[in-house]
Amino acid sequence: MIKTTLQKSTLACAIASVFIGQAYANQQEQLIERTAAKTTQQAETQPAPEKIVVTGSRLKRDSFSVATPLVTMDKAEIQDSGLGSLSEILVEGFPSISEGSSNTNSQSSVQNTGLSTIDLRDLGTNRTLTLIDGRRVVSNSYSGNYVSLSTIPTGMVDRVEIISGGASATYGSDAVAGVVNIITQSDKEGTEVKARAGATTEGGSEEFTIDFNHGRTFADSNDYMYFSATYDRQLGLSYFDRDRAAIETDYRYNTSEMCNQMNTENGYQCIRDISQSDWRDRSDGTLGGVFLENSRNETQFWYDESGLRNDWAGNEEKYGVHTAQWEALKIPEDRFASALKFDYEFSNDTQGYFQVQYAQNNSENVKSPEDEYESAYALVLDPETGAPSRVRPGYIPIDNPYVPQEILDANPYKDRIYWDRRFAEVGEIINDNKRTTIRTWAGLQGTTFNDQWDWDVSVGYGKFKQKQKRYNELNTFNVANALNAEFAADGSIQCADAQARAEGCAPLNLFGIGSISPESADYIRANPTITTDIEQINVLGYVAGDLYELPAGMITAAFGGEYRRDSQKVATSKEQQYGGITFNVVPSFEGAVEVYEAFGEAAIPLIKDAPGVKSLTAEVSARFADYSWSNTGIVGSYKLGFIYEPIEGYAVRANYARAQRAPTITELVSPPRGDYDSFDDLCDGVTATSTNPGHDNCRKEPSIAAVIAAEGEFLDGNNSYSPNAGNEELKEETADTYTLGVTMAPSFIDGLQLAVDYYDIQITDAIAQIDNEDIIRQCYDSSAPWGSDNRFCNDITRDAEGNIIEIMQRSFNLDELRTRGYDIAAAYTFDLNKYGTLKFKADMTHVIEHSKTFATNDGMQTNEYSGQLDYGIFTNRAAMSLAWNYEGMRVRWSTKFRGSMIDSQSRADDYQEAILANNERCSAGEASCIANPEALAYQDISSYTTHNLSASYTFDLNQNSDMRVYGGINNVFDNLGPFVLGGRGNFASAYGGGIGRFVYMGAEVRF
């Protein structure tokens, strides 16, 4: 595999070399960014710390002298990452950023497979506003305001700025956790061709990228043009690429023996008494079918390659199928992204600008063939009334002509042919997503009032289209029709229903590997589609300049307005919209929202060069928005910040911000959309006499009571189905954000900068959903009576066998989300004189609290999520890098740290209950007392550290061109992360998803 990668890298260098040609003799710097205050000639000639203009703000500042904490990543850091995905680069480099949707965590997503989004402060992608050059852009998902970073060509990115904390006063709705601003190239000239290839040392996850960039200014003018295009192919990572993925795990903690257990061919056994090779996690979805699988049938049958066998009973973990083999650890993706920007100077006072971006992203997630059984209910919605019902394939009729005589001779219980089978003849399920994104904007900017004020007016348009096709699902109606077969008059086998025959029904033979005919496979196959269209229109205008001069300096201000219209339409095929198939029901729906906004901001110098005060500056901003939603009226956001500098190089910064997030179109108007989220049924294990919390109410469920009467105990067999539904009563979220920090740049250590910032974000009326297990608990184990008067019970649906087949996930304005903690940032540049320079950078985030509070039947309940892998929220995260630059060579060593955490709080709670119960048994002197109960296995996860090494060297090819060759190793020591129960392949996406050590090489030619 590494040999293949090296071959690809050699080819990449050759491809890049082909484009060597004449270079531009000189590269002219062109300043595109506009500022409010004009810089005097004296200031231009005096040396000063570098300032960064954050696009969208009129205030010039850097990350260590701004009221709102800001961190940046430059082009060199992006290049040295060796990664093709911008979102992966940001997650690696910034501890405050987590992955949103990625190719290692979206395998089960209906809509977002293949997206590449980020999540600031773990408050959700919807609360992270992603901008391009300070502008809002169209969303890449109907699930929310998700901007997929894979739609931006790599070569177009100059740097990334991240503003932490509420920024709605500056940028509008959604900037609750903060803003990620992707800033594009504005002054680069010449042509660049770059090629990169990489793969993991264990095999899999191959990547190949080609970039083409060209920028130029035009003769005798300041007009500027830049074009960038990226093609990137990621081949993904499969189950068979990692040995750990083949380890079968079906875990539980036995509260009687007080030991950790794994399922085996002989049932659950304590892990201490078995070896890993004994572990089993098998399914009865075999390729040839399992028949009469019911406790009332002593003889149960199945097919393997040799034919019909009668030894299935009790042997599922011996002969069954490990379903995980069909799960991709990383989804493959192809993407092409391009962008063109143009700046034109009409006169000394007026300039025009234009930018258009186009992206095509294709991802294909191949999954297991459908595994179906006789009681696999599919949701059906009435096309006229929308009333829900269900359909299932049903038992194979006893007189079905395909039923083997040996099975009939076994005297099936109630003359029913129970069955379970994986439909390989229909084909593997393929979730194919094709996304097209177009973003464009154009505007004019200039000066007025004797060049004292700048003005800017622009219009933007974005369109996103997603075509999703789901291949090889099953039409449950047709499966039921095809199972109802009979002999025709000529002795052939046909579907018994004449209407079904007229509609093309072909009889279905489930008995044996390969027994389903092509005609039958075609008849029962369903290929549902979802087509999403999202559009955004944006008009923005502002003026900025010097307002009034105070003794401490000039007040600079900006005022403006913005109009935006977002619309979306989700159109689904008939079977997708009304159900009756083995895929989630996704109804068609559409909606639009308009918002008019007015905003202003100012920087006010209060004191300058006074005793004990070198400078004291206030920053204020406000924005008012009028939304078209009836429940969201005038929304006000504002911010007040201070920067106090007592002496040169030391500053205290404080900031308070009120931010809002308006509900999205989907959150408001979406009908129930199918989704699957795992949960544990509190009623699991209930018997006629069990005393576990909530079991008294569980026994009131008629279906559970019937199971107890027939079998003595109810065992959880839920299908994890948990559809999401909108709520027209939603209103906007409101967040109060507080930050307080200090920055230091001591003069006695030249080149050192330090910053420590505390943050506290409190979101009231937060739009969120209540966890499934909390819904179950509030129904069965709260002070409110069980039944239809309990609103939580109304969201739970059980089948005739007592299993939960649906928990409705509705969006509510919950009482509060809160996260607080602190960030530490450090940067140090050391001049090695003739040996170059060393640059050190470190960022660290510590989470003190990350909680959700909501109303229950027993009052307010607060759940804490920090330090739990279930929610992916690390208490401690850090990133560090050390770069050495010497002439044309750059070497960078970087380290990523993730602190320790626990796997699951619910497992911990259940364990503590078991410990208390065992202690009571021991205190009572009962024989069932376990003197030394085992601790939970795989619960405590130690810290995780990875190291990356990159190197590059740039050399001249001739007078007008140069070449940069580079390579590196990510995750040098191949740390695959902890063994995670329930994780895909026993990995977790938060720890790299099993990718491991990644080696890459590439070359870049500039001329």
N, C-alpha and C positions, 0 to 999 in steps of 0.2 A: 504493500500500500504506500509506504514512504517512497519507494522507487518510482511509483506512478506519479506521486506528487512532485518529486524532483524533475521528472520528465515534463510535467505540465509547467513547472516553473521555468525550466529551460526554454520551453516553447514560448512562455510569456515574455521572457527577455528578448527572444528572437522577434516576436511580433512587435514589441515596442521599438526595437532597433530599426525596423523597416521605415518608421516614420521620421527618422532623423533627417533634418534638412536645414535650411538657412534659418537662423534665429533673428529675432529682432535685436539690433545692436544695443539698444538701451531700453530699460523698462522704466516707464514714468509712473510715479505714484499719483493716483487721483483720489481725492477725498470726496466721497459721495454722501456720507452721513451729515445730516443737518443739525445744528445746535441753536439754542435760543440766544445765548449771549455771544456777541461777536468777540473774538479773541484779539486783543490789541497787539500791535507790532512788538511792543516791549515784551509781552508775555510769550510771544512766539519765539523770541530769541533767548529767553531765559530757560535754563534747564529745569524741568519739572517732572514729577512722577507721571507716568503714563495714565491717561484717563480713557475710559471706555464709554462711548455713547450707547446707552441701551435703547435700541430702536423702539419708538412708541412713547418714550419719555423725552422731555425737553431738557432733562437735567444731566449734565456731564459728571460722571463719577467713576470710581473704580471699586473693586470688591472689598477694599479695606477702608473706604471713606464714604460709605453710603448708609443712610438710616435703615433701609431694608437690606438684610443680608443677601449678598450676591456672590456666586462662584462662577468661574468660567473654565472652559476647556478649549485650548487653541488647536490650530491645524496640526502642529507637530504631535501632540498627544493623540489626536485622532489617527494620524498616520501610523504611529508606533503601536497601536492596538493590534494590528494584524487582522482585524475583523472586518467583515463586509457589511454588517448590520449596525446602523447608527444607534439603534436602541440598545443593543448589546454593549456597545462602547460606553454609552452613558451609564448603564447599570453597573458596569465594571468600574467606572471612574468616579462616580458620585455616590457616597453612602446614603444620601437622603433620597435616592431614586431606586425604586423597585421595578421589576418588569410588570407590565400590564398584561397584554396578550402577546405571546411569542410562539415560535415554532416548537418549543419544548413544553408548553403548558396548555395549548388550545386544542389538543387532539379530540376532546369530547364536545367542543363548542359547536353549536348549530351554525352560528353566524360568523364567528371571529377567527376561524381557522386560517392561519396565514397572515394575520395582522401583526404589526410590530409597534406596540405602544408602550408608554412608560407611565409610572405612577409615583407622584411626589408625595412624600410623607405617609405613604400607605393609606391615603384617604380616598383612593379610587381614581381611575383615569378620568372620570367625568369632572373631577375637581382639580385637575391639572390642565391649565390652559397652554396649549402648544401653539406657538406663533412661528411664522416664517418672515424674517425681516420686520418683525413687530406687527405683522398683520394676522388677523384671524383668517383661517382657511377652512375649506369645506371638510366635513367629517368623512371618515372612511368606514362608517358602520351605523346602522340604524339603532344599535344597542345604546349609543350615546355619542357624545362629542369626542370621538376617538380619531386622532390624527396619526396615521400609520407612517412612521419615519422611513419606512422602506420605499416610500413614494418620492423621496428626495434624492437626486443624484449625488453620489458621494463627493465628487469633485466640486460641486457647487457650494459645499459647506466651508465657510471660513473659520467660524468658531461657534460655540454654544454658550449661552448665558442662562443661568438659572437664578431666579429671584424666589426666595423662600418667604412664605407668609402671604397673607391676603393682599391681593393686588387688583381687586375689582375696580377701585377708584381710578386706576390708570388704564386698565385693559378691559374692564367690563365683566360680565357674568362668567363664571366657571373658574376664575383665578382665585380659588379659595385656599388651596394648598400652596399655590405659587404659579410661576410662569416659567416655561422652558422656551427660549427664543433661539431659533436656528437662524444664524446670520450668514448670508451668502457672500460670495466673492464680490468685491467692488473695485479692485485696482490691479488685478493680475493681468499681465500681458504675455503673449506668446502661446505656444501650443504644447500641451502635455498629453502623452499617451502612457497609460499605466496598465499593467497586467499583474494579477496576483493569483496564486493557487495555494491551497492548503488542505490538510487532512489530519485526522487523529492518528496517533502511533498505534492504537489498537485496532484501527480500521473503521471506516465509515465517516460520516460528516464531512465529505469532500466539498470544497468550495472553489469556485473560479470566478474571477471578476476582471472586467475590462473597463477602464475609464478613458474617456476622451474629453479634453477641455481646451477651449481656445478663447483668448481674450485679446482685445486690441482697442487702442484709441485711434481716432481718425486724424489725418493730417490737418495741422493748423486749427485744431479745435479741441475742446474738452469732451467731445462725444465719445461714448464708450460702449462696447458690446462684449458680452461674455456668453459662451455656450458651453454646456456641460451635458454629457451623456454617460450613463452607467448601465452595463449589463452584468448581472450577478446570478450565478446558479449555485444553489445549495442542495446537495443530494440527500440530505437527511441522515438519520441514524435509525437502524432497525433493531428489533428484538434480538436478532441473530448476531449483531455486532458486539454484544456485551454478554459475557458469561454470567454476570450477576442476574441478568434478566431472566435466565432459565431457572433460577431458584424459585420454587413454588412456595408460597406462604399463605396459609389460612390460619390465622392466629386467634387465640383467645386466652383470657386469664381465668383459670378454673377457681371459683370461689369456695369450692369444697376442699380441694386438695391444696389450694393456695399456691399454685404453681403456674408458670407460663407454659402454654400448650400450643402445639402445631398439629394440624390434621395430618393423618397418615392413612395408609391403606387399611389400617386396623382401627380407625377412629382417632379422636384427639388423644394425644399422649404428652406427658410433661417433656419439655425440650431436654431436660437434663438426662432423660432416659433413652434418647434417640440421637441419631446423627442427622446432619442436614440432608443427606441423601434420602432420608425417610420422609421428608416433608412433601405434602401433596396439596394441590389446589386444582382440582379437576372439575370439568363440567360434563354434564350428560349430553351436550350438544355434539354428538359424534356425527361423522360424515355419512354413516349408514343408518342411523336412527336407533333409538332406544324405545322399547315397547312394553306396556303393562307395568310401568314404573309407578307402583302404588303399594302401600303397605298391606293392602288386602290381597295382593297377588303374590303368592309364594314364588312362582316362577316368573322371571322377568327376562326379556330377550334383547339382544342387540346384534348389530352386524359389524364385522370387521372384514378385512380383505378375503378371509376364508369363507365367509358366508354367515348364515344365521347361527347365533349362539344363545344358550339359555342360562348363562351364569352371570347376569348383570346384577342381580339382587345383592346389595351390600358391597359391591365392587366398583362403585363410581370412581373412587380415588385410585383405583388400580387400572381401570380400562378407559377412563374418561380423557378429555382433551384439556390441555392447558391453554385457555383462551387468550392469555396475554401474548402468545406468540404472534398475534396479528396486530398488536399495538405498536405504532411507531414511537420511538423515543424522541425523535425530532422530525418534523414534517418537512419534506422537500419543497423547494420553492424556486421559481424563476421570476426574475424581475428586470424590467427595463424602465429606466427613469431618465428624463431629459429636461433641460431647462434653458431658456434663452432670456437674457435681460439686456435692456438697451437704455442708455441715458443720452439725452440730446439737449444741447444748449441752444435755445432759441435766441437768447440775448444775454447780456451780462446779468440781467435781473430775473430771467425766467428760464427754467429748465424743465424738461419732460423726462419721464421714466416709464418703462414698460417691462413687464416680466410675464412669461408664460411657462408653465410646467406641465409636463405630460408624463404619466406613469402607467405601466401595465404590469400587474402582479398576478401570477398564476401559482396556485398551490393545489396539491392533490394529496389527500389523506386516504390511504388505503386501509380498510378495516376488515374485520372478520366477516365471512358470509353470515347472513342472518341466521340466528339460532332461535327456533320457534317451538312452541309446544301447544297442547290442546287448549289450555286456558289462558293463553297470552292475549289479554284484552287490548284492543286498539280503540282509542277515542274516536267518536263520530259526532259531527255537528250537523244539525239539520240545516240545509241551505236556506230555507225560508225563515225559520224562527230562531235558529242558532241554538236550539235546545240540545244538550249533550246526551249521548247514549254510548253504548259500547258494543263491539262485535269481537268475537273470538273465532279461531279456526274450528274449534269443536273436536270431539272425539272422532276417531275413524269409525264409521259404522261397522257393526259386526258382520254385515253381509257385503262389505266392500270386496270386490273380486280379487284385489291384490293381497288380501290378508293371507299369510301362509297357514296351511293346515295345522302346523305344529303349534302356532299361537292360538288358534281356535281350540285345539285339544287341551290347552292349559286352563280352560274354563275361566275366561276373563271376568273380573269382578263387575257385576251389573251389566254384563255384555258390552263393556266399554273398552275400546282400544286406546289406552293412554299412550301418548307418544311424545317424543322430543327429538329434534333433528336439526342439524346445521345444513343449510341449503346451498351447498357448494356448487351445484349444477347451475344455480341462478347467477352465481358469480360473487366475488368479493365486493363488499360495499365500498364505494368510492365517493368521497366528498370532494367535488371539484369546484374550486372557486376561481373565477376570473374577475379581476377588479381593474377598472379604468378610472383614472383620476386626471382631471384637467383643472388647473388653477391659473388664473391670470388676473393681473391688475395693471392699471395705467393711471398716471397722474401728472399734475403740474406742480412745481414748487418754485418759490422765488422770494424776493424781498420787497418791502414797501416801507413807507415812512422814513425815507432817507436811509435805507438799508438798516434801520433799527429793529425791524420786525421781519421774521420769516413767515411765510404762509405755505400751505400744502393742501391740495385737494385731489382726491383720487377715487376711483371706482374699481371694485373687484368683483370677480365672478368665479365661481367654482362649481364643478359638476362631478359627481361620483356615481359610477354605475357598477353594481356587482351582479354577476350572473352565477348563481350557485345551482349545480345539478347534483343530485344524490342518486347514484346508480345502484341498482340491484337490491332495492328494498322489496318487501312483499306486500301485495294487496290482500288484506285479510279476508275480504268478501270473496275474492276469487279463490283463495286457498280453501275456504269452507266449501265453495261450490265444487272445486276439483276433487276434494276428498269424498264427496257424496257421489260415488261412481257405481255403475251397474253394467251388467252384460246387455249389449244391444242384440237385436233380432238375429244379426249375422254372426254372433259369437264374439264380436270385438267388445272392448270396454269403452264406455262413454260416460260423460257426466249425466247424472240422473235428471237434473233439472233442464227442461226443454228450453226455457228462456236463456239459461246460462249457455247451453249449447249454441243457441242462435247468436250469442255474443262472443263465441269463439272459445268456449271452455274446453280445455283438454284435461282428461283425467290425470290425477296426481298419484304416483306410486312412490311412497316413502320408504319402501322396504328394500334396503341395500344400498351400498355405495354406487353412485352413478345411475340409480334407478329412475331418476326424474328425467323424462323425455325433454328434448329441446322445445317441443310444442307446449308442453306443460310449463316449463320454465318461463317461456315467453308470456304465457297467459297470466301467471301469478306475479310476474315481475312488475315493480313500480319504480319509476324514475322521476320523483318529484323535483320541482324547481322552485327557487326563490329568486326574484329579481328585485333589486333595490336601486332606487334612483333618489339621489340627494342633490339639492341645488342650494347655493348660497349667493346672494347678492349683497354687496357691501359698499356703502358710500361714506367717505371719511373726509373731514376737513378741519383744519386748525390754523391758528396763528400763534406765534411764539416770539417773545422778545423781552427787552428791558422795560420794566414797568415804572420803577421809581428808585432813586438812589438814596440809601440810608447812610449814616456815618460809617457803618460797618461794610457797606458795599451795595451793589445793585440788586434790587429785587427782580428776578426773572420769572416770567409767567407764561402760561400757555392756556388757550381757550379753544374749544372746538365742539363739534357735533358729529354724530355717527348714526347712520341708518343701516339696518340689516334685516334681511328676510331669509329665513331658512325654511325649506320645504322638503318633505320626503314622501316617497310612495313605496310601499312594499306590496308586490304582486306575487302571488303564489299560484301554482297549478292547482287544479281542482282537488286532486287527492291530497295535496299538501294542505289545502285550505280547510277541507271538510273532514279529513281524517280517514280512518278505515285502513291505514297502512302502518307498517312497522317503523315509522319515523314520527318525530314530533309534529304535532299540529301547529302550523304557523299560519294564522289567518292573514288575509290581505287587509291593509289599512293605510291611511295616509293622513297627513296633517301639515300645517304650516304655522309659523310664528313670525311676527314682525316686531321690531323694537326700534324706538327712537331714543337717542341718548344725547345728553349734553354733559361736557366735562370741563374741568379746569384744574390747573396745578400751579404751584409757585414755590420757589426757593427764596427764603427770607434770611439774609444775614443779620443776626441780632447784635452780636458783639464781635469785635476784632481787635487784637493786640492790646488787650487790657490786662491788668494784673491778675494772674491766675487763669486767664482766659485768652488763649491764642485766637480761638474762633468759636462761635456758637451760631449754628445755622438751623433754621426750622424748615421743614418740607411739608407742605399741605397739598392735598388734592381731594377732589370730590367728583362724583359722577351720578347722574340721575337718569334712570331708564324707565320707559313706558312700554310694557309688554302687551301684546294683544290678547293674552290669556285672561279670562275673566277673573281667575283667582290670584293673578299677579298684577297688581296695580303699579303705581310709581315705586320704583326700587331705588333706594339711595345707598351709595357706597362712599366712604370717605377714609382719609388717612391723615395722620399727624405724626411727624417724625422729627427727631432732634439729633444733631451731631455736635458734641461738645469736645473740643480739642484744648485741653489745659496747657500743654506744651507741644512743641514740635515732635511729631511721630507718635503721639498717644491720643486716643479718642474714645469717647463713650458714645454709643448710639442707641437710641430707643425709638420704638415705633409702635403705634396702635393703628389698626386698620379694621374697618367694618367692610366685609365682603359678602356678596350674594351669589347664589347659583339658582337660576330659574330652572324649573323642570324641563326635561327634554320632551320632544314630541312623543317618543315611545313611552316614556314614563307616564304621560298623561292619557293617551288615547289608545294604547295597544290593548287589543283583546288578549285573553290568555294565550301565551306562546310556549310551546313545549320545551322543557329542559329537564335535565337529570342532575340531582345533587344527592350524594350519599347521606344517609342518616340512620340512626338506630332507633327502633321502635321501643318505647318504654314498656309496651305490653309484652315484649318478648319473654317467654318463660312463664307466663301466667298460668296458674292452675286453679282448681276449685278452692284451694286453701292457701295459696301463696300470699305473702304479706309485704312484698316489695312496694315501695311508694307508687301510688297510682293504680295498683292492681285491682282494688275494689271497683274503680270506675271502668277499668278495662273489661271486667266481667260483665258490665252492663251492655257492652257492644253485642248485639244479637249474633253476629257472625263469629265472634270470638267465643261466646258462650256455647255455640253449636260445636265448635272444634273441641272445646274442653269436654263437652258431653260425649263426643265420639272418640277422642284420642287421649284425653286426660291432660294435655298440655298444648298451649299455643306457642308455636315457634315462628319468629319473625321471618317473613319471606317477601319483604317489600321490594318494589321495582325501582326505587329511587326517583320516581317521576315527580317533578316539582315545577309545574309551569309558572311563568312569570306573567303578571297582569298589570296593566296600567291603572291609574286612579285619577279621575277627572277632578277630584277635590284637592289635589296637591297644590301647594303654594311654594314660594321660593324658600330656599335655605338661607339662613343668616349666620355668618361666621364673625367672631371677634378674635382678632389675632394680636398677640402681644409679643414683641421681641425686645430684648435688652442685651447689649453686648459691648465688648471692648475690643479695640484694635490697637496694635502696637507695632511700630517700626523703629526700634531703638537705634539711635545714631551711633552707638558704640559697637553695633554689629551691623556693618554695612550689608544691605541686601536681604535682611531678615524682616518678614512680616508675619504677625500672628493675629488671630481673631478668635474670640470666644463669644458665642451668641446663645442665649436662652430663648426658646420659642414656646408659645402656648396658643393652640388653635382650638376654639370651642365653637362647634357648629350646632345651632339650635334649629329645630324643625327640619332636621337632616332627612333627606329623601333616602330611604334605605328599606331593607326587608328584614323581617324578623327571622332568625335562624330556625330551620326546620325542627330541630330538637327542642327549641324553646316553645314553638307552637304546640308540639305534642305534649310537653310538660304542662303548659297552661290549660290544655284540654283535660288531662287526666290527673294531674297532681298539683292542683291549686285550690284556693279556698272557694272559687266559683263552682257551682254545680256543673256536673257533666251534662251535656245535651245541647239541643238546638239553641238555647239561650246563651250559650257560651260561644262567642264569636270565633274563638280559636278552633273549637270542634267543627264548626261549619266549613273550615278550610281543609279538613281531613276526610278523605274518601277511602273506604275499605271495600274489598270484594267479598264474595260469599264465603271465602275461606279465611276471612279476617285480616288478610294482608293489606297494608296501605298501598293503594295504587295511585294516589294523587295527594300531594300537599300543595295547595295554592299559595304561591308567593306573591303577595300584593305589596306594592310600594306605599309607604306611609311617610308622613312628616313625623319622624320619631323625635323624641325629646332632645337628645344630645349625642353628638360624636365629639370626642375630645382626644387630642394628642398633645403631649408636651415633652420637652427634652432639651438637649443642648447640642450645638455643633462646635467643633474646634477645627480651625483651618490654619495651616502654616505654609509659608513659602520662603525659600532661601536660595539666593544665587551667590555663588562663590567663584571669584575670578582666579583661575589657575595660571594666569599670565600666558606664557607661551604654550602652555599645555591645555588651553581651552577654558571652558567654564563648567561648573557643576550646578545643576538646578534640582533642588529638593522641593517636593510638594506633598502635603499630607492633609487629609480631610477625615474627620471622625464625627459620627452621630451617635448619641446615646438617647434612647427613648425612656422617659420616666413613666409615662402613662399612655395607653392607647385603648380607649374604652368606648362602649356604646351603651347608652341608657335609654330605656323605653318603658312604657306603661304596661303593667300586667294586671291580672285579676287580683294580685296581692300587693299592689302598689308599684313603685318604681323599681326596676331591676337594672343593675349595671353589670355588664360583662367586660372583663379585661382580656385583651388579645395580645399584648406584647409578650414576646418570648415564646410564642407558640407556632410550631411549624404548620399547623392546620390553617393558619392565616398568613403565614409567611412574613411575620413582623419580628425582626431581630431587635433585641434590646441594644446591642452594640454592633456597629458596622464601621469599617474604616478602610481607607485606600491611601497608598503611599507610592511615590515614585521618585527615582533618582536618575537624572539624565546627565550624561557627559557629552559635551559638544567640543569637538576638536577639528578645526579646519572643515573638511567635508564629511567628517564621520560623526555619527550620533549613536550612542549606546544608552539604552534605558532599561532599568530594572524596576518593576512595579510589583506591589503586593496588595492583595485584597484580603480583608479579615471580616469574618462573620462570627459573632459571639455565640455562646452556648444557648440552647433552648430546649423545650420539651416537645415531644411529638404531638400530644393531644391532651388538652385539658379535660375533655370528657372521660378519657381513659383514666386520667389521674383521679378524677372525682369518683368514678366507679370503684377504683382500687381502694381509695380511702374508706368508702362505705364497706367494702369487703373486709378490710383490716379491722374496722370497728366491730363488725359482726363477729369476726373471729376472736377478738379480744373478749367479747361478751361470753362466747362459748368457753373460752379458757378460764374466765373468772368463775363461771358456773361449774367448772370441772367436767365438762362434757367430753366424751371420747372423741368427738369430731374436731376438737381443738387441734390446730396446727401450731406447734411450738415455734417454728422458724419459717414463717411465710416468706416466699420469694418476693423480691422487688420486681417491679414491672420491667420486662425486657424491652429493649429498643425504644424506651421512653425518653431517657436523658441523652440529649445529643450534644456532643462536645463542640468546641469552637472549630471553625473551618478557615483555613488559610491557603491561599494559592499564590504562586509567584510566576511572573511573566518576564521574559527576556527578549529584547528586540535590538537590532543593530541595522544601521544603514550607512551607506557611503556614497557620496556624490563626487563625480569626477567629470572633467571636461572631455567631450568627444572631439570637438574642434572649437574654433573661435566663437561660434554662434550657438552651440548646443552643449548640453551636459546630460548625464545619465545618473540616476540614483538606483542602486541595487539595495535590496533590503530583505530581511528575513527575521524569523524569531520563533520562540517557543512559548506558547501560552500554557499555563498550568505545568510548569517545568517538572514538578515532582509527581505528576499524574494523580492528584488527589481527587478521587471520584465522589467524595462526600460520604455521609453516613448511610447505613443500610436502613431504608425507610419502608416500614410496613404500609402497604397500600399504594406506594408510589409506583409509577410506571417503570417496570424493570427493576423495582426496588431502589430507584433513585428518586431524587426530588429536583424539580426545575430550579429551585432556589440555590441548589448546589451544583448547577451546571447540567443537570438532567442526564448524566452518564457520559458526557462528551469526553472529559478527561484531557490528556495532553494533546495539544494541537500544534502542528508544525506548519509554517507557511514560508513562502519565498515570493519575491516579486521584483519587478523592475519598472522604472519610470524614466521616460525620455522627454526632455524639454528642449524646445527649439523655437 
